[in-house]
């Protein structure tokens, strides 16, 4: 019968907790597998993680995906920070899963944008996509500024030739 109770002595009075696990499920005050520092179990479950990640992959904005799953964006941010610090565990799993979901969403949106820009021959959008995806190749390059007082001269025959060819 005692296996059916939480039994944690991490209570304000020090008396063992009598939460009936058999009838009510896991104790909401004492997570027996990995008790959190403040005594309250995390809302992060595998199911919630998957629901948030799937929503993001389907194009739902992250803030809305959090709201739809009954957590604040701040809670999500805290989970991501914990996950980035950990090598394994639920927060590390969440960090990895959400990072992949955001990457999937970004890939889909970039592909859709690229296809729409090609259909309409929108070269400005295509250039923007290339600059963001391949900045080392497509980003504007800083070639320095012209030195004040330095004059460049163009031979007169070239200037004359250019004027003669222009309409």
Beta strands, then each sheet from edge to edge (+ up, - down):
end
